[in-house]
């Protein structure tokens, strides 16, 4: 037996054999005799090992079912086996991670590609963001390797958590209804399916009781965050019987009222630091799937009353077909999705869409379970919808606006890819509007709002849809595109004063006092952060403290 080389990472399979060791020649010859190419067999063994013959055979059948698509051959005959010329041509472990929006070949030599420095810079920025959130640098690197450099910080955080909770390297999309493998092994054969089932209970509470090496925003260590199941917050519009009461410390009482959003799956010590900095108020965790047809798991720390809330009208659709009934025509019976997943800041590339189409064209109807699983993993990952026979597509920007609760064409005027990013980072308006609805009776003459890092104006749109007049909004937002979108919407719908600030550092305590002297007290300080720049949270706390101090001096 050959010894592992100095750069070989040796993993043990369930039988104690090293996955990296060469398989017996007789085993390879046996699979070749079944009609599989030697390259396919080697690739399958490299991916899952060879201890589970059923799992390996299942994977090889799937390879053969969709093999020709890599060469652009979508023939339905399925009789000619496409030889795998290169071991990485069918890189199922990075099926979606190697594809750019520009359609680059995943295995092309891009050492001189013009986007390479930008990609490396993006990777460095992602690593820096994750480290700032409290993750170790090696964890961040591994997550990016698994999910791809284009994956959002939210996806990378999920990947790190799932890896720890499951005890392996697969990434699971945990929701209240299901746990699916969306990681680098798109086919998730039986061995990983077993691991997923074993880890399902662990994932439901998202690391409950698990010790980690997390550091909070100030560098202290802690464990993973426990999340409620289901994630319904203090109450829902449809749940009038459930009564939740809470008491706030005197110094936290409003006005001014404050409202701060962060992604629910941030590390526990990040949430601990957020709560500690905001008067030890416990976060309210909510999944927007209870308010619309798409998921978005967020936590909100606020001092708003929680009684007498009311939903935005008209009530939004809660399922895909209620929102987009025209998609039902081509929806296959084996796609059981009723709601969409959390929106990403990017969409599937044409190359990825083609891979799905070719996999379906070469399969029977209905397709084999392995192909169904691959297609469904991709559809969940990218929120793809069915637009024709064997044809999927990403949502259009106006459809995402609709599901987020924004008016049609809210983000129009910026580049297409930037529109997706803006929407992926935005508030879900119906969810936020439900929380802010308590302000309507409290401020019949309107409110003054300080809006910090809220993107394309989700909070402002929610207040507008509630019928709450905004007398003055001071908006601090670094993104020029986001500022342009908010300004365009404001000029069309509002009569109050909007002041936009690009640099949060320029909003000094003296300037805050000056604004209060000019416009009156701020009634609401609303902010949000999706993990890209955690240091901005401290600016939020600084500004809130300055607002309270200046208000107390009046």
N, C-alpha and C positions, 0 to 999 in steps of 0.2 A: 504494500500500500504506500502510495506517495505521501510524503509529509506535506503539511500545509506550508506554503511559502511564507516569507516574512511579512507580506502585505495581505495575507488571506485572513479574513475574519471568519472563524469557524463557529457555526451554530449547531446545536444538538437537535436532532429530530426526536419524536416521541420514543423511539426505540434506542436512543442513546448514540446513534451514529451521527457523524459529522455530515451536515448537509453539503459541505464543500468537498467531500471526498468523491473520487471518481466512482460512478456506478459500475456494477459488473457488466462486462461486455454482453453476456447472455441476456441480461435484462433489456439493454438497449436494442439488441437484435430482435428480441421478442416483439417489442412495440413496432419496430420497423417492419417486421413481418405482417403486422396487422394493417399496414398501409400508410403509416405515418413516416414522414421524412426524419432522418437522423437529427437534423437541425431542430425540428419540433420537439423531439424527445429530449434532447439535451436542454433545450430551453425550459420545457416543463419541469424537468428534474431540478434545474437551477432555481426555479421559482418556488416549488413546494416540496422538493425532496422526492424520494421514491419509496418511503416506508408504507404509504397508503396507496396501494395499487388502484383502488377504485377512484380515489380522488385524482390521481395522475391520469387515468384513462379518461375521466370526465373532462379534465382540462384539455387533453390532446384532442378529444372530439370537438371541443369548442374552437380550439385553434384551427382545426381543419374546416370547420363550418364557416369561419369568417376570414380564412387565411388569404384568399385572393384579393381582398380589398386593398391591401397595402400596395399592390402593384396597380391599383386603379381598375381592377377587373371585377365588376359587379355581376358577373354572369350568374344566372339562376340555375344552371345545370348542376353545379355542385359535384360533378363527376371527376373533374381534374384537380388533383391536389397541387396546390401552389407550394413549391419548394421555398424554404426560408433561406435566402441567400446570405443573410447576415443575422447573427444571433440576436441583434437588437432591433431588427426590422419590426418585429411584433413585440415592442417593449410594453407588455401588459402591466408591468409593475409601475410604469410611469405613463400609462396610456394617455391621461389628460394632462400630465405635468410637463410633457415635452413639447406641447403644441402651443405656438404663439398665435396671436390674432393675425399676424401677417402671413401665416401659412408656411413657415419655414419647415423643412424636413427635420424630423426629430433627431436624425443621426448625421445631419450634414456637418461638415467641418466648419464651424462658425468661429474659429479662433480669430479670424480677421473680420468678422461681421461687425457692422457699424453699431449694432445695438448691444454688443457684448459689454462695453463699459457701462452702459446704462443699466443693463441687467445686473451687473455686479454691484453697482451703486444701489439699486433697488434691494438687492439681497442684504447688503450691509445695513440699509435703513430698516429693513424688517427685523434683522437680528438686534439692532439697537433698540427698536421699539419693544421687542419681547424681553430683552434684558432689563429695560427700564420698568417693565411691568413686573419683574421679579423672577423671570425664568433664567436658568443657566444658559450660557452661550452655546454649549454643546447640544442642549435640548433644542434650542432655536435652530441650530444648523441641521439637526436630524429632521425636524419638522419640515423645514424648507426642502430638504432632500426628498422627503416623502410626498409632499403636496405640490412642490414646484415653486419657483420664485415668484410667480404671478398670484399665488394664493393670498387671500386677504389675511390680515392679522387675526381676525376672528376665527378663520379656518385653521390657522396655525396653532392658535391657543387650544381649539378643540382637539387637534391632532395630538398635542402634547398630553392633554388630560386623558384622552382615550388610550394612549400608549401606556401610561402609568396604571390606569385602572384595569386594563385588560391584560397587562403583563406581556404584550407583544407589540408589534409595530404597525398594526392595522388601525386605521382611523375610522371611528364610528360616529355617525350622526345621531346623537341621542335626542329623542323627542318624547313627549308624553305618550305617544302612540306606538312608536316603533324604534328599533335600533337597527341601522343599516350600515354595512361596510362601504365607505366611500373612499377608501384609501388607495394606496398604490396597487393593491391586488384587487382589481375590479371584479374578478370572477369569484373571489371569496369561497373557495372550494371547501369541502366538508371539514377539513382540519380547522380552518379559520371559523367556519360556522359554529363548530363546537366551542371554540374560544369565545365567540361572540355571545353564545347562550350563557356560558359560565360567567361572563362579565356583565351580563345585562342587569343583574341586581345591583352590582357595584355602581354601574353607570346611572341608575335611576336617581340615586342620591348624590351622584357626581362627586365621588371621592369621600363620602362620609366616613370619617374615622381613619382615613389614610394619611400617613405622615408624608410630608413632602419637604422639599428644600427651597420653598418659596420665600422670597423676601418681599415685604410690602414696599410702599412708595418710599419709606424712610430706611429700608434695608433690613428690617427685622424678618425673622423666619416664621413660617406658619404652615398650615395644612391646606388641602383643597377645600373649595367652597361647597357647602351643602345647599342644594336648591330644592324648593318645595315641588311637590308632584301631586296634582297638576299645578302649573304656574299661573295662578289666577289672581294674584294680588290680594288686596284686602276685601274686595268685592267686585262683582261683575254686574253689568246691566240686567242680565237674566237671572241673577241670584239675589233676590231681595230678602230671602229668609235667613241667609247667613249673616250674622252680626259680628263685626270686629270693632273693638274699641282700642284706642291707644291714648296714652298721655305723653305730652311733650314737655321737656324742661322749660322753665319760664323764659330763659334766654333765647330759646328757639322759636317762641311764639311769634306769629306774624301779626300785622305787616312789619317789614316787607316779607312776602312769601317767597320761598326759594324752591327750586325744582331742578334736580340734577340727575341725568341719565348716564348709565354706563352699561356695557354689555354684561349680561348676567353671569357669563362664565369666566369672568376675571378671577384671578386667584383670591382665596379667602382673605389673605392679609391686605390685598388691595381694597376689598370691600370694608375690611376692618378699619383701614386708614381713612377711607371716605366717610364712614359713619363717625369715626372719632373726630374728624375735622368739621363735621356738620352736626355737632351737639349730640353725638351718640344716638342719632336717629337710625332705627333699623330700616334697611331698604325694603321696598315693595317690589317683588319680582312678578313680572307679567309677561306672558307670551301673547303676542298680538294675534295669534290664530283664533283667539276668542273674540276678536273685534273685526277681523277681515279674513280673506281667503289665503293669507300667507303668514308664515311663522316669523317671529322676531322676538327673541328672548332677551329681555332687558330688565335692569334693576333701576329703581327710582328712589332717591333719598329726597324727601320733601317735608315741608311743614304745613301743607294744605289740609284743610278739613277732609275727612273721608266719608262724611255723611252727605246725603242729598246730592250725590253725583247723578249726572244724566248723560246719556250717549249723544253723539252727534247725529243729526238728522240730515238726509235720510239714512237709515241704517244701511251699512255697506253689505255686499254679498259675503257669505261665509264659505262658499265652496267655489271651486274652479268653474263648474258649469253654470252656477248662478252668475258669476262675473262674466264669463265668456261662453255663452251657450253654443256658439258656432263651432267650438272645438270638439264638441261631442260627436260630430259626424265621423271623424277619423280615429277616435279614441279606442284603442284595443281593449278587449275585455280583461286582459291580464294586467293592465295598468290600473291599479286600484286607488290611485291618489285622489283625494278629495280636496286637498289643500296643497299649496306650494310651500317650499322651504324658505328659509331666510335668504333674502336677495344678496347676491355678491356684488362687488364693485366692478366686475367684468363679466363677459358672456362667453359662451362656447364659440370656438373658431369654426369657420367653414370646414376645415379639415376634420375636426372632431365630429361635426354633423355628418359628414360623408362616411366616416367609419361606422357610425350607427346605422345609416341607411344601407350600406353594403352588407353589414352583419345580418340585417333583416331580410334583404333581398335574397341572400344565399341560403336562408333558412326556410323550414317548412312553416305552415300556418296552422296552429300557433307555433312560434319558434321553440326550440329546446329550452329547458329551464335555465341552462347556463347562459344562453344568449339573452333570454328574458331578464336574468339578473344583471347582466352587463348593461343592457339598455336601460333598465330601471335605475341602476346606480348612476348612470350618466344623466338621466332625466331628473333625478333628485338633486344631483350635484349642481346642475346648471339651470334648474327650473325650466326644462324644455317642455313644449306642448306639441300636440299632434296636428299637423297642418295638411296632411295628405297621406296616401297609402305608403307605409314604411317611411314616412317623412316627418321629422321633428324640427323644431326651430325655437330660438330663444323668444321670450316675450319682447314686444316692441316697447319703446320708451314710454309711450302714452299709456300702455297697459300697466306698466310698473307705476306710473304716476297715479293711475286710478286705484290700484291696490294699496298704495301708500296713503291715499286720502287727499292727494293734491289735485288741483284743477288740471284739465287737459292742456297740454303744451306748457306746463309750468316751467319745465327745464329747457324748452326750445330756445335756440339761439346760441347754444354752445355745441362743441363737437359731439358726435354721436357717442363715442367711447366715454367722454367726460360726463355725458348725461347719465350713463349707467353708473359711473362712480359716484356722482352726486346723489343719486337716488339710493344706492346701496348704503351710503353713509347717513342717510336722513332719518328723522323721526318717523314713526308710523302715526299719522295725524289722528286717526280715530282713537287710538289708545291714549295718546297724550291729551286729546280733547276731552275724553271722559274724566281724566284727573283734574283738568283745569276748569271743568264746567261749574265747579263750586264758586268760581269768581264772578259769575254773571250777576247773581242777586246781590253780591257784596259790593260791586262797583257798577251801578247802573249808568253812571256818567262817563265810564271809560277808565282805562288803566295806563300807567306809565311802566314801560317794560325795559329791563336791561337784559339783552339776549347775548349769551356768551358761547361761541363755538357751536352754534346750532345748525350750521350748514345752510341749506336752501330755504330756511324759514318755516320749518315744521311747526314750531310753537306759535309763530305769528299766524299761519294759516289756520291752526286749530282755534285760536282766539277769534279770528274773523268768522269762521264757520259757526262758532258759538253765539255770534252776534254781539261780541264784546268789542266796543270801540277802543282802538289803540290811539291814545292821544299823542304819545311819544314813544319811540323805540330807539334805543341806543344799541346798535348791533356790532359786536366785535367778531370778525370772521377773517381769517388769514387768506382764504381762497378767493381769488379774483372772480372766478366763475360763479362761486356761490353768492358773492356780493352782487354780481350782475343779475343773477336770477332773482334774488330777493328784491332788488331795486325795481326790476321790470314788473314783478307782481305788485309791489307796493304802489307804484305810479298808476296802475290800472284799477286798483281796488280801494285804496285808502285815502283819507283826507288829513291824517295826522302828520307828524314830523318823524322822518327817518334819518338818523345820523349813523353812517357806517364808518367803522374804525378797523383798519387792517392789522395794526400792531397792538397786541394786548398790553405791552409794556408802556405804551403811550397813555393808557388809561390809568393815570396816577390818582392817588387819593385826593389831591387838590382838584384835579379835573372832575372827579366824581362829585365832589362837593359843589363845584361850579355848575354841573348839570342839574343837581338837585335844587340849587338856588334859582336856576333859570326855569326849569320845568315843573318843579315840585317833587314830592317824594316818589321813589320807585315803589310800585306796588308788587312787582314780580321780578325776581332775578332767576332767569331760566338758563340752563346750560346743559351741554352734553358732550360725551367723549366716547369714541369707539376704540380707544387703545393706541392710536397712532402717536400721540404726543402726551403721555401721562403727566408731564410737568405742568401742562395747562390747568390741571385740576387745582394746583396750588394758587394759580392766578384767580381761579374762580373763588376760592376761599378768601383770598386777600381782598378781592373786590367786594364780596358779600359783607365782609367785616367793615370795610370802608363805608359801604352804603348804610349799614346799621349805625355806625358811629356818627356819620353826617346827619342821619335822620334824627338821632337822639339829641343832637345839638340844636335842632330847630325849635 
